[in-house]
Amino acid sequence: MSELGKMLIGLGLLILLIGLVLVAAGRLNLPLGRLPGDIVYRGKNSSFYFPIITCIVISIVLSLIGYIARWFR
């Protein structure tokens, strides 16, 4: 049971860190979610938004973080 508790604490800290980064990005006016290349379609009664470039940037950043974490292990 202690391993499960450690995993839940680690997951909680990770979620906290992600939340802090998102709050900081909002205050620093970083254009996450509004990058050039994100797909936006606005019709008369509907709109469609898919942040493809934002997803790619986040994927690259998370891959680099994972690589660095494995490098330190």
PDB file of N, H, CA, C and O in Angstrom:
ATOM      1  N   MET A   1       0.810  -1.200   0.000  1.00  0.00           N
ATOM      2  CA  MET A   1       0.000   0.000   0.000  1.00  0.00           C
ATOM      3  C   MET A   1       0.856   1.268   0.000  1.00  0.00           C
ATOM      4  O   MET A   1       0.439   2.297  -0.532  1.00  0.00           O
ATOM      5  N   SER A   2       2.047   1.198   0.593  1.00  0.00           N
ATOM      6  H   SER A   2       2.385   0.363   1.026  1.00  0.00           H
ATOM      7  CA  SER A   2       2.863   2.407   0.665  1.00  0.00           C
ATOM      8  C   SER A   2       3.331   2.841  -0.722  1.00  0.00           C
ATOM      9  O   SER A   2       3.505   4.034  -0.972  1.00  0.00           O
ATOM     10  N   GLU A   3       3.540   1.867  -1.640  1.00  0.00           N
ATOM     11  H   GLU A   3       3.399   0.898  -1.437  1.00  0.00           H
ATOM     12  CA  GLU A   3       3.934   2.225  -3.002  1.00  0.00           C
ATOM     13  C   GLU A   3       2.826   2.985  -3.715  1.00  0.00           C
ATOM     14  O   GLU A   3       3.096   3.930  -4.456  1.00  0.00           O
ATOM     15  N   LEU A   4       1.586   2.582  -3.495  1.00  0.00           N
ATOM     16  H   LEU A   4       1.367   1.815  -2.892  1.00  0.00           H
ATOM     17  CA  LEU A   4       0.449   3.280  -4.084  1.00  0.00           C
ATOM     18  C   LEU A   4       0.356   4.695  -3.537  1.00  0.00           C
ATOM     19  O   LEU A   4       0.085   5.635  -4.284  1.00  0.00           O
ATOM     20  N   GLY A   5       0.577   4.851  -2.244  1.00  0.00           N
ATOM     21  H   GLY A   5       0.796   4.087  -1.637  1.00  0.00           H
ATOM     22  CA  GLY A   5       0.549   6.182  -1.635  1.00  0.00           C
ATOM     23  C   GLY A   5       1.626   7.091  -2.209  1.00  0.00           C
ATOM     24  O   GLY A   5       1.374   8.264  -2.486  1.00  0.00           O
ATOM     25  N   LYS A   6       2.825   6.548  -2.386  1.00  0.00           N
ATOM     26  H   LYS A   6       3.030   5.595  -2.161  1.00  0.00           H
ATOM     27  CA  LYS A   6       3.921   7.335  -2.973  1.00  0.00           C
ATOM     28  C   LYS A   6       3.589   7.744  -4.406  1.00  0.00           C
ATOM     29  O   LYS A   6       3.875   8.866  -4.825  1.00  0.00           O
ATOM     30  N   MET A   7       2.982   6.819  -5.150  1.00  0.00           N
ATOM     31  H   MET A   7       2.750   5.908  -4.809  1.00  0.00           H
ATOM     32  CA  MET A   7       2.621   7.123  -6.525  1.00  0.00           C
ATOM     33  C   MET A   7       1.554   8.214  -6.581  1.00  0.00           C
ATOM     34  O   MET A   7       1.627   9.101  -7.432  1.00  0.00           O
ATOM     35  N   LEU A   8       0.575   8.164  -5.698  1.00  0.00           N
ATOM     36  H   LEU A   8       0.516   7.444  -5.007  1.00  0.00           H
ATOM     37  CA  LEU A   8      -0.474   9.182  -5.673  1.00  0.00           C
ATOM     38  C   LEU A   8       0.084  10.550  -5.265  1.00  0.00           C
ATOM     39  O   LEU A   8      -0.334  11.575  -5.804  1.00  0.00           O
ATOM     40  N   ILE A   9       1.017  10.569  -4.324  1.00  0.00           N
ATOM     41  H   ILE A   9       1.356   9.737  -3.886  1.00  0.00           H
ATOM     42  CA  ILE A   9       1.650  11.838  -3.934  1.00  0.00           C
ATOM     43  C   ILE A   9       2.430  12.408  -5.106  1.00  0.00           C
ATOM     44  O   ILE A   9       2.362  13.609  -5.369  1.00  0.00           O
ATOM     45  N   GLY A  10       3.173  11.559  -5.816  1.00  0.00           N
ATOM     46  H   GLY A  10       3.228  10.584  -5.603  1.00  0.00           H
ATOM     47  CA  GLY A  10       3.926  12.016  -6.984  1.00  0.00           C
ATOM     48  C   GLY A  10       3.015  12.544  -8.073  1.00  0.00           C
ATOM     49  O   GLY A  10       3.314  13.561  -8.700  1.00  0.00           O
ATOM     50  N   LEU A  11       1.905  11.858  -8.300  1.00  0.00           N
ATOM     51  H   LEU A  11       1.662  11.032  -7.791  1.00  0.00           H
ATOM     52  CA  LEU A  11       0.939  12.301  -9.307  1.00  0.00           C
ATOM     53  C   LEU A  11       0.320  13.643  -8.908  1.00  0.00           C
ATOM     54  O   LEU A  11       0.124  14.515  -9.755  1.00  0.00           O
ATOM     55  N   GLY A  12       0.019  13.802  -7.640  1.00  0.00           N
ATOM     56  H   GLY A  12       0.179  13.094  -6.953  1.00  0.00           H
ATOM     57  CA  GLY A  12      -0.531  15.068  -7.157  1.00  0.00           C
ATOM     58  C   GLY A  12       0.446  16.217  -7.334  1.00  0.00           C
ATOM     59  O   GLY A  12       0.056  17.318  -7.723  1.00  0.00           O
ATOM     60  N   LEU A  13       1.724  15.958  -7.045  1.00  0.00           N
ATOM     61  H   LEU A  13       2.041  15.064  -6.729  1.00  0.00           H
ATOM     62  CA  LEU A  13       2.742  16.995  -7.236  1.00  0.00           C
ATOM     63  C   LEU A  13       2.910  17.355  -8.713  1.00  0.00           C
ATOM     64  O   LEU A  13       3.127  18.516  -9.058  1.00  0.00           O
ATOM     65  N   LEU A  14       2.806  16.349  -9.574  1.00  0.00           N
ATOM     66  H   LEU A  14       2.629  15.405  -9.293  1.00  0.00           H
ATOM     67  CA  LEU A  14       2.897  16.607 -11.008  1.00  0.00           C
ATOM     68  C   LEU A  14       1.731  17.472 -11.485  1.00  0.00           C
ATOM     69  O   LEU A  14       1.930  18.410 -12.256  1.00  0.00           O
ATOM     70  N   ILE A  15       0.526  17.165 -11.034  1.00  0.00           N
ATOM     71  H   ILE A  15       0.364  16.403 -10.408  1.00  0.00           H
ATOM     72  CA  ILE A  15      -0.648  17.963 -11.399  1.00  0.00           C
ATOM     73  C   ILE A  15      -0.513  19.387 -10.865  1.00  0.00           C
ATOM     74  O   ILE A  15      -0.885  20.341 -11.549  1.00  0.00           O
ATOM     75  N   LEU A  16       0.016  19.538  -9.649  1.00  0.00           N
ATOM     76  H   LEU A  16       0.318  18.763  -9.094  1.00  0.00           H
ATOM     77  CA  LEU A  16       0.242  20.864  -9.082  1.00  0.00           C
ATOM     78  C   LEU A  16       1.235  21.649  -9.929  1.00  0.00           C
ATOM     79  O   LEU A  16       1.027  22.831 -10.201  1.00  0.00           O
ATOM     80  N   LEU A  17       2.311  20.995 -10.344  1.00  0.00           N
ATOM     81  H   LEU A  17       2.481  20.034 -10.122  1.00  0.00           H
ATOM     82  CA  LEU A  17       3.324  21.653 -11.168  1.00  0.00           C
ATOM     83  C   LEU A  17       2.744  22.096 -12.510  1.00  0.00           C
ATOM     84  O   LEU A  17       3.021  23.202 -12.973  1.00  0.00           O
ATOM     85  N   ILE A  18       1.950  21.244 -13.127  1.00  0.00           N
ATOM     86  H   ILE A  18       1.725  20.345 -12.751  1.00  0.00           H
ATOM     87  CA  ILE A  18       1.321  21.594 -14.404  1.00  0.00           C
ATOM     88  C   ILE A  18       0.373  22.777 -14.217  1.00  0.00           C
ATOM     89  O   ILE A  18       0.334  23.677 -15.055  1.00  0.00           O
ATOM     90  N   GLY A  19      -0.381  22.780 -13.140  1.00  0.00           N
ATOM     91  H   GLY A  19      -0.350  22.048 -12.459  1.00  0.00           H
ATOM     92  CA  GLY A  19      -1.285  23.898 -12.857  1.00  0.00           C
ATOM     93  C   GLY A  19      -0.529  25.202 -12.664  1.00  0.00           C
ATOM     94  O   GLY A  19      -0.951  26.245 -13.165  1.00  0.00           O
ATOM     95  N   LEU A  20       0.581  25.153 -11.944  1.00  0.00           N
ATOM     96  H   LEU A  20       0.923  24.306 -11.537  1.00  0.00           H
ATOM     97  CA  LEU A  20       1.381  26.366 -11.737  1.00  0.00           C
ATOM     98  C   LEU A  20       1.963  26.887 -13.042  1.00  0.00           C
ATOM     99  O   LEU A  20       2.018  28.097 -13.261  1.00  0.00           O
ATOM    100  N   VAL A  21       2.397  25.977 -13.908  1.00  0.00           N
ATOM    101  H   VAL A  21       2.352  24.994 -13.729  1.00  0.00           H
ATOM    102  CA  VAL A  21       2.931  26.397 -15.216  1.00  0.00           C
ATOM    103  C   VAL A  21       1.836  27.052 -16.049  1.00  0.00           C
ATOM    104  O   VAL A  21       2.085  28.059 -16.713  1.00  0.00           O
ATOM    105  N   LEU A  22       0.638  26.500 -16.024  1.00  0.00           N
ATOM    106  H   LEU A  22       0.436  25.683 -15.484  1.00  0.00           H
ATOM    107  CA  LEU A  22      -0.463  27.085 -16.796  1.00  0.00           C
ATOM    108  C   LEU A  22      -0.862  28.455 -16.267  1.00  0.00           C
ATOM    109  O   LEU A  22      -1.168  29.355 -17.050  1.00  0.00           O
ATOM    110  N   VAL A  23      -0.864  28.624 -14.950  1.00  0.00           N
ATOM    111  H   VAL A  23      -0.616  27.893 -14.315  1.00  0.00           H
ATOM    112  CA  VAL A  23      -1.181  29.928 -14.369  1.00  0.00           C
ATOM    113  C   VAL A  23      -0.105  30.938 -14.742  1.00  0.00           C
ATOM    114  O   VAL A  23      -0.414  32.077 -15.090  1.00  0.00           O
ATOM    115  N   ALA A  24       1.158  30.523 -14.670  1.00  0.00           N
ATOM    116  H   ALA A  24       1.408  29.598 -14.387  1.00  0.00           H
ATOM    117  CA  ALA A  24       2.253  31.425 -15.040  1.00  0.00           C
ATOM    118  C   ALA A  24       2.190  31.783 -16.515  1.00  0.00           C
ATOM    119  O   ALA A  24       2.457  32.927 -16.881  1.00  0.00           O
ATOM    120  N   ALA A  25       1.841  30.825 -17.369  1.00  0.00           N
ATOM    121  H   ALA A  25       1.624  29.896 -17.072  1.00  0.00           H
ATOM    122  CA  ALA A  25       1.731  31.095 -18.807  1.00  0.00           C
ATOM    123  C   ALA A  25       0.620  32.103 -19.076  1.00  0.00           C
ATOM    124  O   ALA A  25       0.753  32.950 -19.959  1.00  0.00           O
ATOM    125  N   GLY A  26      -0.459  32.020 -18.333  1.00  0.00           N
ATOM    126  H   GLY A  26      -0.567  31.331 -17.615  1.00  0.00           H
ATOM    127  CA  GLY A  26      -1.554  32.977 -18.506  1.00  0.00           C
ATOM    128  C   GLY A  26      -1.167  34.382 -18.075  1.00  0.00           C
ATOM    129  O   GLY A  26      -1.557  35.362 -18.709  1.00  0.00           O
ATOM    130  N   ARG A  27      -0.406  34.478 -17.003  1.00  0.00           N
ATOM    131  H   ARG A  27      -0.089  33.682 -16.488  1.00  0.00           H
ATOM    132  CA  ARG A  27      -0.004  35.802 -16.519  1.00  0.00           C
ATOM    133  C   ARG A  27       1.088  36.428 -17.375  1.00  0.00           C
ATOM    134  O   ARG A  27       1.189  37.652 -17.451  1.00  0.00           O
ATOM    135  N   LEU A  28       1.907  35.599 -18.020  1.00  0.00           N
ATOM    136  H   LEU A  28       1.825  34.604 -17.958  1.00  0.00           H
ATOM    137  CA  LEU A  28       2.981  36.111 -18.864  1.00  0.00           C
ATOM    138  C   LEU A  28       2.530  36.327 -20.307  1.00  0.00           C
ATOM    139  O   LEU A  28       3.335  36.674 -21.171  1.00  0.00           O
ATOM    140  N   ASN A  29       1.248  36.120 -20.558  1.00  0.00           N
ATOM    141  H   ASN A  29       0.594  35.838 -19.856  1.00  0.00           H
ATOM    142  CA  ASN A  29       0.655  36.280 -21.895  1.00  0.00           C
ATOM    143  C   ASN A  29       1.338  35.423 -22.956  1.00  0.00           C
ATOM    144  O   ASN A  29       1.521  35.862 -24.091  1.00  0.00           O
ATOM    145  N   LEU A  30       1.717  34.186 -22.582  1.00  0.00           N
ATOM    146  H   LEU A  30       1.568  33.829 -21.660  1.00  0.00           H
ATOM    147  CA  LEU A  30       2.251  33.258 -23.568  1.00  0.00           C
ATOM    148  C   LEU A  30       1.095  32.781 -24.443  1.00  0.00           C
ATOM    149  O   LEU A  30       0.010  32.500 -23.935  1.00  0.00           O
ATOM    150  N   PRO A  31       1.314  32.689 -25.734  1.00  0.00           N
ATOM    151  CA  PRO A  31       0.201  32.394 -26.639  1.00  0.00           C
ATOM    152  C   PRO A  31      -0.138  30.906 -26.755  1.00  0.00           C
ATOM    153  O   PRO A  31      -0.540  30.462 -27.830  1.00  0.00           O
ATOM    154  N   LEU A  32       0.013  30.126 -25.685  1.00  0.00           N
ATOM    155  H   LEU A  32       0.340  30.487 -24.812  1.00  0.00           H
ATOM    156  CA  LEU A  32      -0.344  28.719 -25.769  1.00  0.00           C
ATOM    157  C   LEU A  32      -1.829  28.595 -26.097  1.00  0.00           C
ATOM    158  O   LEU A  32      -2.678  29.193 -25.437  1.00  0.00           O
ATOM    159  N   GLY A  33      -2.118  27.818 -27.114  1.00  0.00           N
ATOM    160  H   GLY A  33      -1.428  27.332 -27.649  1.00  0.00           H
ATOM    161  CA  GLY A  33      -3.494  27.660 -27.560  1.00  0.00           C
ATOM    162  C   GLY A  33      -3.878  28.634 -28.654  1.00  0.00           C
ATOM    163  O   GLY A  33      -4.969  28.535 -29.215  1.00  0.00           O
ATOM    164  N   ARG A  34      -3.004  29.568 -28.965  1.00  0.00           N
ATOM    165  H   ARG A  34      -2.117  29.648 -28.509  1.00  0.00           H
ATOM    166  CA  ARG A  34      -3.279  30.549 -30.024  1.00  0.00           C
ATOM    167  C   ARG A  34      -2.062  30.709 -30.927  1.00  0.00           C
ATOM    168  O   ARG A  34      -1.804  31.798 -31.439  1.00  0.00           O
ATOM    169  N   LEU A  35      -1.322  29.636 -31.121  1.00  0.00           N
ATOM    170  H   LEU A  35      -1.531  28.751 -30.704  1.00  0.00           H
ATOM    171  CA  LEU A  35      -0.128  29.700 -31.952  1.00  0.00           C
ATOM    172  C   LEU A  35      -0.499  29.686 -33.432  1.00  0.00           C
ATOM    173  O   LEU A  35      -1.553  29.170 -33.804  1.00  0.00           O
ATOM    174  N   PRO A  36       0.363  30.251 -34.277  1.00  0.00           N
ATOM    175  CA  PRO A  36       0.116  30.157 -35.721  1.00  0.00           C
ATOM    176  C   PRO A  36       0.113  28.689 -36.137  1.00  0.00           C
ATOM    177  O   PRO A  36       1.003  27.935 -35.745  1.00  0.00           O
ATOM    178  N   GLY A  37      -0.847  28.288 -36.903  1.00  0.00           N
ATOM    179  H   GLY A  37      -1.571  28.901 -37.222  1.00  0.00           H
ATOM    180  CA  GLY A  37      -0.968  26.901 -37.328  1.00  0.00           C
ATOM    181  C   GLY A  37      -2.071  26.154 -36.610  1.00  0.00           C
ATOM    182  O   GLY A  37      -2.468  25.074 -37.050  1.00  0.00           O
ATOM    183  N   ASP A  38      -2.579  26.705 -35.509  1.00  0.00           N
ATOM    184  H   ASP A  38      -2.257  27.582 -35.152  1.00  0.00           H
ATOM    185  CA  ASP A  38      -3.725  26.098 -34.835  1.00  0.00           C
ATOM    186  C   ASP A  38      -4.945  26.264 -35.728  1.00  0.00           C
ATOM    187  O   ASP A  38      -5.141  27.319 -36.331  1.00  0.00           O
ATOM    188  N   ILE A  39      -5.755  25.233 -35.811  1.00  0.00           N
ATOM    189  H   ILE A  39      -5.596  24.376 -35.321  1.00  0.00           H
ATOM    190  CA  ILE A  39      -6.896  25.223 -36.727  1.00  0.00           C
ATOM    191  C   ILE A  39      -8.117  25.831 -36.031  1.00  0.00           C
ATOM    192  O   ILE A  39      -8.537  25.369 -34.970  1.00  0.00           O
ATOM    193  N   VAL A  40      -8.672  26.870 -36.647  1.00  0.00           N
ATOM    194  H   VAL A  40      -8.331  27.245 -37.509  1.00  0.00           H
ATOM    195  CA  VAL A  40      -9.875  27.515 -36.112  1.00  0.00           C
ATOM    196  C   VAL A  40     -10.865  27.686 -37.255  1.00  0.00           C
ATOM    197  O   VAL A  40     -10.534  28.248 -38.299  1.00  0.00           O
ATOM    198  N   TYR A  41     -12.080  27.198 -37.050  1.00  0.00           N
ATOM    199  H   TYR A  41     -12.349  26.742 -36.202  1.00  0.00           H
ATOM    200  CA  TYR A  41     -13.156  27.385 -38.014  1.00  0.00           C
ATOM    201  C   TYR A  41     -14.343  27.968 -37.275  1.00  0.00           C
ATOM    202  O   TYR A  41     -14.833  27.384 -36.308  1.00  0.00           O
ATOM    203  N   ARG A  42     -14.801  29.114 -37.728  1.00  0.00           N
ATOM    204  H   ARG A  42     -14.404  29.589 -38.513  1.00  0.00           H
ATOM    205  CA  ARG A  42     -15.972  29.755 -37.120  1.00  0.00           C
ATOM    206  C   ARG A  42     -17.067  29.857 -38.176  1.00  0.00           C
ATOM    207  O   ARG A  42     -16.931  30.572 -39.169  1.00  0.00           O
ATOM    208  N   GLY A  43     -18.140  29.139 -37.945  1.00  0.00           N
ATOM    209  H   GLY A  43     -18.251  28.558 -37.139  1.00  0.00           H
ATOM    210  CA  GLY A  43     -19.294  29.193 -38.839  1.00  0.00           C
ATOM    211  C   GLY A  43     -20.342  30.131 -38.264  1.00  0.00           C
ATOM    212  O   GLY A  43     -20.078  30.857 -37.305  1.00  0.00           O
ATOM    213  N   LYS A  44     -21.533  30.113 -38.855  1.00  0.00           N
ATOM    214  H   LYS A  44     -21.747  29.524 -39.634  1.00  0.00           H
ATOM    215  CA  LYS A  44     -22.612  30.965 -38.361  1.00  0.00           C
ATOM    216  C   LYS A  44     -23.047  30.562 -36.958  1.00  0.00           C
ATOM    217  O   LYS A  44     -23.162  31.410 -36.073  1.00  0.00           O
ATOM    218  N   ASN A  45     -23.290  29.267 -36.754  1.00  0.00           N
ATOM    219  H   ASN A  45     -23.196  28.578 -37.473  1.00  0.00           H
ATOM    220  CA  ASN A  45     -23.834  28.812 -35.485  1.00  0.00           C
ATOM    221  C   ASN A  45     -22.893  27.898 -34.712  1.00  0.00           C
ATOM    222  O   ASN A  45     -23.276  27.364 -33.670  1.00  0.00           O
ATOM    223  N   SER A  46     -21.684  27.710 -35.194  1.00  0.00           N
ATOM    224  H   SER A  46     -21.373  28.144 -36.040  1.00  0.00           H
ATOM    225  CA  SER A  46     -20.769  26.812 -34.509  1.00  0.00           C
ATOM    226  C   SER A  46     -19.335  27.248 -34.744  1.00  0.00           C
ATOM    227  O   SER A  46     -19.041  28.070 -35.612  1.00  0.00           O
ATOM    228  N   SER A  47     -18.467  26.680 -33.953  1.00  0.00           N
ATOM    229  H   SER A  47     -18.705  26.013 -33.247  1.00  0.00           H
ATOM    230  CA  SER A  47     -17.039  26.919 -34.162  1.00  0.00           C
ATOM    231  C   SER A  47     -16.282  25.641 -33.824  1.00  0.00           C
ATOM    232  O   SER A  47     -16.721  24.847 -32.992  1.00  0.00           O
ATOM    233  N   PHE A  48     -15.149  25.455 -34.474  1.00  0.00           N
ATOM    234  H   PHE A  48     -14.793  26.100 -35.150  1.00  0.00           H
ATOM    235  CA  PHE A  48     -14.301  24.295 -34.258  1.00  0.00           C
ATOM    236  C   PHE A  48     -12.893  24.804 -34.043  1.00  0.00           C
ATOM    237  O   PHE A  48     -12.401  25.647 -34.793  1.00  0.00           O
ATOM    238  N   TYR A  49     -12.250  24.284 -33.012  1.00  0.00           N
ATOM    239  H   TYR A  49     -12.650  23.599 -32.403  1.00  0.00           H
ATOM    240  CA  TYR A  49     -10.904  24.724 -32.681  1.00  0.00           C
ATOM    241  C   TYR A  49     -10.066  23.507 -32.362  1.00  0.00           C
ATOM    242  O   TYR A  49     -10.437  22.707 -31.502  1.00  0.00           O
ATOM    243  N   PHE A  50      -8.931  23.351 -33.047  1.00  0.00           N
ATOM    244  H   PHE A  50      -8.629  24.001 -33.745  1.00  0.00           H
ATOM    245  CA  PHE A  50      -8.004  22.266 -32.762  1.00  0.00           C
ATOM    246  C   PHE A  50      -6.593  22.841 -32.715  1.00  0.00           C
ATOM    247  O   PHE A  50      -6.054  23.233 -33.750  1.00  0.00           O
ATOM    248  N   PRO A  51      -5.985  22.896 -31.527  1.00  0.00           N
ATOM    249  CA  PRO A  51      -4.655  23.499 -31.377  1.00  0.00           C
ATOM    250  C   PRO A  51      -3.532  22.530 -31.746  1.00  0.00           C
ATOM    251  O   PRO A  51      -2.803  22.067 -30.868  1.00  0.00           O
ATOM    252  N   ILE A  52      -3.386  22.222 -33.026  1.00  0.00           N
ATOM    253  H   ILE A  52      -3.978  22.598 -33.739  1.00  0.00           H
ATOM    254  CA  ILE A  52      -2.425  21.219 -33.477  1.00  0.00           C
ATOM    255  C   ILE A  52      -0.980  21.619 -33.172  1.00  0.00           C
ATOM    256  O   ILE A  52      -0.208  20.788 -32.694  1.00  0.00           O
ATOM    257  N   ILE A  53      -0.609  22.838 -33.430  1.00  0.00           N
ATOM    258  H   ILE A  53      -1.237  23.513 -33.818  1.00  0.00           H
ATOM    259  CA  ILE A  53       0.769  23.281 -33.183  1.00  0.00           C
ATOM    260  C   ILE A  53       1.036  23.343 -31.682  1.00  0.00           C
ATOM    261  O   ILE A  53       2.131  22.999 -31.236  1.00  0.00           O
ATOM    262  N   THR A  54       0.065  23.771 -30.910  1.00  0.00           N
ATOM    263  H   THR A  54      -0.824  24.051 -31.271  1.00  0.00           H
ATOM    264  CA  THR A  54       0.218  23.786 -29.460  1.00  0.00           C
ATOM    265  C   THR A  54       0.438  22.369 -28.939  1.00  0.00           C
ATOM    266  O   THR A  54       1.260  22.158 -28.048  1.00  0.00           O
ATOM    267  N   CYS A  55      -0.286  21.401 -29.485  1.00  0.00           N
ATOM    268  H   CYS A  55      -0.954  21.572 -30.209  1.00  0.00           H
ATOM    269  CA  CYS A  55      -0.104  20.004 -29.081  1.00  0.00           C
ATOM    270  C   CYS A  55       1.298  19.514 -29.420  1.00  0.00           C
ATOM    271  O   CYS A  55       1.909  18.795 -28.628  1.00  0.00           O
ATOM    272  N   ILE A  56       1.808  19.888 -30.570  1.00  0.00           N
ATOM    273  H   ILE A  56       1.312  20.472 -31.213  1.00  0.00           H
ATOM    274  CA  ILE A  56       3.153  19.472 -30.973  1.00  0.00           C
ATOM    275  C   ILE A  56       4.195  20.093 -30.052  1.00  0.00           C
ATOM    276  O   ILE A  56       5.126  19.408 -29.629  1.00  0.00           O
ATOM    277  N   VAL A  57       4.056  21.372 -29.733  1.00  0.00           N
ATOM    278  H   VAL A  57       3.299  21.928 -30.076  1.00  0.00           H
ATOM    279  CA  VAL A  57       5.003  22.045 -28.839  1.00  0.00           C
ATOM    280  C   VAL A  57       4.987  21.398 -27.457  1.00  0.00           C
ATOM    281  O   VAL A  57       6.046  21.150 -26.880  1.00  0.00           O
ATOM    282  N   ILE A  58       3.807  21.123 -26.924  1.00  0.00           N
ATOM    283  H   ILE A  58       2.946  21.324 -27.393  1.00  0.00           H
ATOM    284  CA  ILE A  58       3.702  20.488 -25.607  1.00  0.00           C
ATOM    285  C   ILE A  58       4.316  19.086 -25.653  1.00  0.00           C
ATOM    286  O   ILE A  58       4.981  18.679 -24.700  1.00  0.00           O
ATOM    287  N   SER A  59       4.106  18.352 -26.731  1.00  0.00           N
ATOM    288  H   SER A  59       3.566  18.684 -27.504  1.00  0.00           H
ATOM    289  CA  SER A  59       4.676  17.015 -26.871  1.00  0.00           C
ATOM    290  C   SER A  59       6.203  17.065 -26.881  1.00  0.00           C
ATOM    291  O   SER A  59       6.853  16.234 -26.247  1.00  0.00           O
ATOM    292  N   ILE A  60       6.769  18.019 -27.586  1.00  0.00           N
ATOM    293  H   ILE A  60       6.240  18.694 -28.101  1.00  0.00           H
ATOM    294  CA  ILE A  60       8.228  18.156 -27.625  1.00  0.00           C
ATOM    295  C   ILE A  60       8.774  18.496 -26.252  1.00  0.00           C
ATOM    296  O   ILE A  60       9.775  17.922 -25.823  1.00  0.00           O
ATOM    297  N   VAL A  61       8.133  19.420 -25.560  1.00  0.00           N
ATOM    298  H   VAL A  61       7.320  19.886 -25.909  1.00  0.00           H
ATOM    299  CA  VAL A  61       8.587  19.811 -24.225  1.00  0.00           C
ATOM    300  C   VAL A  61       8.506  18.631 -23.254  1.00  0.00           C
ATOM    301  O   VAL A  61       9.448  18.397 -22.496  1.00  0.00           O
ATOM    302  N   LEU A  62       7.406  17.888 -23.265  1.00  0.00           N
ATOM    303  H   LEU A  62       6.641  18.077 -23.881  1.00  0.00           H
ATOM    304  CA  LEU A  62       7.271  16.729 -22.384  1.00  0.00           C
ATOM    305  C   LEU A  62       8.267  15.633 -22.737  1.00  0.00           C
ATOM    306  O   LEU A  62       8.768  14.949 -21.844  1.00  0.00           O
ATOM    307  N   SER A  63       8.561  15.455 -24.016  1.00  0.00           N
ATOM    308  H   SER A  63       8.154  16.010 -24.741  1.00  0.00           H
ATOM    309  CA  SER A  63       9.567  14.474 -24.427  1.00  0.00           C
ATOM    310  C   SER A  63      10.947  14.867 -23.908  1.00  0.00           C
ATOM    311  O   SER A  63      11.700  14.015 -23.435  1.00  0.00           O
ATOM    312  N   LEU A  64      11.275  16.143 -23.995  1.00  0.00           N
ATOM    313  H   LEU A  64      10.663  16.835 -24.379  1.00  0.00           H
ATOM    314  CA  LEU A  64      12.563  16.615 -23.471  1.00  0.00           C
ATOM    315  C   LEU A  64      12.651  16.429 -21.961  1.00  0.00           C
ATOM    316  O   LEU A  64      13.693  16.027 -21.445  1.00  0.00           O
ATOM    317  N   ILE A  65      11.573  16.718 -21.259  1.00  0.00           N
ATOM    318  H   ILE A  65      10.726  17.044 -21.679  1.00  0.00           H
ATOM    319  CA  ILE A  65      11.563  16.526 -19.807  1.00  0.00           C
ATOM    320  C   ILE A  65      11.745  15.044 -19.470  1.00  0.00           C
ATOM    321  O   ILE A  65      12.494  14.708 -18.552  1.00  0.00           O
ATOM    322  N   GLY A  66      11.075  14.167 -20.197  1.00  0.00           N
ATOM    323  H   GLY A  66      10.467  14.440 -20.942  1.00  0.00           H
ATOM    324  CA  GLY A  66      11.235  12.731 -19.979  1.00  0.00           C
ATOM    325  C   GLY A  66      12.643  12.255 -20.270  1.00  0.00           C
ATOM    326  O   GLY A  66      13.186  11.427 -19.539  1.00  0.00           O
ATOM    327  N   TYR A  67      13.239  12.775 -21.338  1.00  0.00           N
ATOM    328  H   TYR A  67      12.797  13.448 -21.932  1.00  0.00           H
ATOM    329  CA  TYR A  67      14.600  12.414 -21.684  1.00  0.00           C
ATOM    330  C   TYR A  67      15.568  12.857 -20.589  1.00  0.00           C
ATOM    331  O   TYR A  67      16.450  12.094 -20.195  1.00  0.00           O
ATOM    332  N   ILE A  68      15.408  14.066 -20.104  1.00  0.00           N
ATOM    333  H   ILE A  68      14.691  14.685 -20.424  1.00  0.00           H
ATOM    334  CA  ILE A  68      16.288  14.584 -19.048  1.00  0.00           C
ATOM    335  C   ILE A  68      16.102  13.788 -17.760  1.00  0.00           C
ATOM    336  O   ILE A  68      17.074  13.502 -17.061  1.00  0.00           O
ATOM    337  N   ALA A  69      14.863  13.430 -17.444  1.00  0.00           N
ATOM    338  H   ALA A  69      14.073  13.662 -18.012  1.00  0.00           H
ATOM    339  CA  ALA A  69      14.602  12.649 -16.226  1.00  0.00           C
ATOM    340  C   ALA A  69      15.257  11.273 -16.330  1.00  0.00           C
ATOM    341  O   ALA A  69      15.820  10.787 -15.349  1.00  0.00           O
ATOM    342  N   ARG A  70      15.193  10.638 -17.500  1.00  0.00           N
ATOM    343  H   ARG A  70      14.736  11.033 -18.297  1.00  0.00           H
ATOM    344  CA  ARG A  70      15.857   9.341 -17.668  1.00  0.00           C
ATOM    345  C   ARG A  70      17.364   9.485 -17.630  1.00  0.00           C
ATOM    346  O   ARG A  70      18.058   8.584 -17.159  1.00  0.00           O
ATOM    347  N   TRP A  71      17.885  10.601 -18.116  1.00  0.00           N
ATOM    348  H   TRP A  71      17.321  11.333 -18.499  1.00  0.00           H
ATOM    349  CA  TRP A  71      19.319  10.825 -18.134  1.00  0.00           C
ATOM    350  C   TRP A  71      19.868  10.918 -16.708  1.00  0.00           C
ATOM    351  O   TRP A  71      20.971  10.442 -16.438  1.00  0.00           O
ATOM    352  N   PHE A  72      19.105  11.529 -15.792  1.00  0.00           N
ATOM    353  H   PHE A  72      18.209  11.916 -16.010  1.00  0.00           H
ATOM    354  CA  PHE A  72      19.538  11.655 -14.399  1.00  0.00           C
ATOM    355  C   PHE A  72      19.409  10.336 -13.633  1.00  0.00           C
ATOM    356  O   PHE A  72      20.077  10.154 -12.616  1.00  0.00           O
ATOM    357  N   ARG A  73      18.584   9.438 -14.089  1.00  0.00           N
ATOM    358  H   ARG A  73      18.041   9.586 -14.916  1.00  0.00           H
ATOM    359  CA  ARG A  73      18.439   8.137 -13.422  1.00  0.00           C
ATOM    360  C   ARG A  73      19.575   7.289 -13.840  1.00  0.00           C
ATOM    361  O   ARG A  73      19.679   6.140 -13.411  1.00  0.00           O
TER     362      ARG A  73
END
